[in-house]
Amino acid sequence: MWNVELKPEVIKELKDPDRFKKGINTAFSGILIVMTGVAFMFILYFMKPDDVLRPVWILLIGFAVVAWGEYLKFTAR
């Protein structure tokens, strides 16, 4: 989904640059999922204030995806 280009000096320092790129892409996708959940919560805040916390599961899934992307980046260093 995301096209990440690494600088040559960064590529030289990494053990696995492709895995690092995959980790960045995964982390960005997770942030997009979290922000979608926040947008749903914002809409529900005005439409049905009692149901604002219903999309929390979207936030948790998004944070799990971000954590997986950060783990991939960490192992690629």
PyMOL commands that set and color helices and strands:
alter all, ss='L'
color gray80, all
select helices_A, chain A and resi 8-13+17-47+49-51+56-76
alter helices_A, ss='H'
color red, helices_A
deselect
rebuild
show_as cartoon
